[in-house]
Amino acid sequence: MNGPFSNAPPPAAPAIPVEFQALCPAPQLLPGESIDHYRALQAAIFQDIAPQSAIEWLLAIDVAELSWELQRYRILRHKLLESYRQKAIEMTLRRIDVAGIAPSFKEDGERYTIQNALDWRLDPIAADEIEARLASYGFDQHAVSLEVYVQAREIFALFETLMNAAQLRRLFLLKEINNRRRMQDLPNFIPGQPRIRSRAGQISLLRSQAGEASRS
């Protein structure tokens, strides 16, 4: 049986303290990007990391920026594939309509092929007709997608490089935050002495050191 449903709002993300607000520059968004989506992503990351110091706030801000960059790269990569799909349709139509055409009509055939590919992109009815025609020649959607990746392979690899670099930088920042917190959680210790994690061990060590001091 399901538990009671709660209408309580989710906990608010930690706001940047006034003294640290200068650390967070205004977002540099591209046309078409939403400031509300950016703020929502940033707030979710701040809530999860819960920065406690200026350094942690700087690291958390960079994590949010890198996360937004990753989303941007994914969207642009998808738009890239959509753009190159028109080129793939054009190349596939050229194999059907231009191959074997008389040289005197080849220029007209090329022009009509380009126009048909543009119609495919702009006119849904034309797109259905063109795709059905391609399928009748054995060029289904998978074949067109393969042509897309062939046409976009170089710039697609560029986006993969950008995404991997942003992902690695984000992982490094998260590890840096964790490392800083682990160091802060370690108890104070005397240089040259082993770290004693338990309070009983610390007391025993202090007593031992006090006894050595009194004997000397």
N, C-alpha and C positions, 0 to 999 in steps of 0.2 A: 504494500500500500504506500502510495506517495505521501511524503511529509507535507506539512503545511506550507503554502505558498507565501512568500514574503514580498511585500511591496516596497520594502525599504530600499532607498537608493544606494548604489554602490559607494564605497568609501571614496572620498575626494582625493585626487592626486595631490601630493605635497607641492605647495606653491614655492617658487624660488624665493628664499629670504631676500629682503630688501638689499642687504649688503652684498648679495651675490648676483643680483639681477644684471649688473653690468657685464657679467661673464657670459650672458646669453644674448648674442646678437639677433637682430631681426632676421627671420627666415628669408632666404633668397629663392623664391619660388618661380617656376617657369609659367608662361601663359597656359591656362587651363588647369593648373594645380590649385587645390583648395586649401585655404588657410585653416579652415575648420578641421579638415582631415589631418593636416600637419599638427595642429594643436592637440588633437585627440591622440595621435600616435606618441607625441612628446609626453603628454600627461600620463599615458599608460606606462611608458618606460620609466619616468620619474617615480611613479608609484611603486613599480616593481623593484627598482634599485634603491629607492629611499636614501638619497645622498645625505651625508652628515657633516661634510666639511667642504671647504672651497675646492680642494683638489677633486673630491668625489663629484661635486657638482660639475666641474669642468669635464670630467670623464663621462658623466651621464649625459651631458649636453652633446658631446661628440658621438656617443652611442646613438642618441636620437637622430642626429644628423645623418649618420651612416645608414641607419634603418630606413630613413626617408629616401636616401639615395638608392638603396636596394629596390624599394618599391618603384621608384622612378625608372630605374634601368629595366625592370620587368615590364612595365607598361610600354616604354619606348621600344623594347625588343619585340613585344607583341605587335605594336603599330608598324614596326619595320617589316615583320612577316606579312602583315596585311598589305602593305605597299608593294612588296615584292611579289605578292600573289598575282597582281595585275600583270607584272612583267612575265611571270610564269605562264599565265594564260596566253599572253602575246606570243611567247616562244613556242608554246604547244600548238597554237593556231597556225603559226608559220610553218610548222612541220606538215600540217595538213593542206593548207591553202597555197603556200608559196613553192613548196617542193615540186619540182617538175614543171613549173609554169614556164611559158615561153619568155625568153629574155626581154622581149619588147613590152610584155605586160607585168614584168617583175616589180617595177617601181610602183605601179598601181596596186599590185597585190600587197606589197609592204605597207602602203598607206591604209588600205582597207583593214589589214590585220591590226594595225595600231588603233584604228578607230573602233574596231570590234572589241578590243581589250578594254578600251575606255568605256564603251557601252556596257560591258560586263560589270564594270565597277559602279556605274551610275544608274543603270536601269535594271531593276530586279527581274523584269520579264525577259529582257535580253540575256541576263545572266543565266536564267534557267535554260533558255534555248541553247546558249553556247555550251553550257556544261553538259546538256544532253547530247549535243553534237560531238563533243570531245569524248564522251563515254562510248558513243557508238563506234569510235575509232580505237577504243581500248584505253583511253586516258581518263581514268577515274580520279576521284579527289586525292587519293594517295599518290598517284603519279604526279598530279599538280603540286602537291605538298613537297614531293621530292625535288621537283624543279625549283620550288621556292628556296629550299635550303641550298641548292646548287648556286642559284643566282645571288643569294645573300650570305654566302659562307664567310667571306672575309669580314664584313662589318658585323655579322653575327658573332664571330670569334672575338671581335673587339668588345662587344657587350659582355660576353662571358668573362673576359679578362677583367673588365671593370667591376663586375659583380663579385668575382672571386676576391679581388683586392679589397673591396669594401667589406666583404664578409670576414676576411682575415683580420683587418684592422678592428672591426667590431669585437671579434673574439679576443684580440689582444687587450682591448680596453676593459672588457669584462673580467679577464684574468687579472689585470692590474688592480681593479677594484677589489676583487676577492683577496689578492695578495696583501693589499694594504690593510684590509680588515682582519686577516689572520695575524698579521704582525701586531696590530693594535690589541688583539685578544690575548696575545702571549703575556704571561705575568712578568713583572720586573725580575731581572736576575742579575747576579753579581758577575762582572766580566771574569772569565777564567773558570767559572763554576758551571756545572751542568744545569740546564733548565729543570726546575722542579714544578710540575704542573699541579699537584695536589696541595691544598693548604697545610695538611699534616706534614707533608714532606718539606715544605718551606719552613715550618716551625722547627722541625728536627734539624734542618740545616743551620738555622740561626742559633739554636742552642749549642750545636757542635762548634760553631765559630766563636760563640761567647765563651765556651769552656777553654778553647785553645788560647783565647786572648787572656783569660785570667791566669792560666798556667805560665804564660810568658811574662 
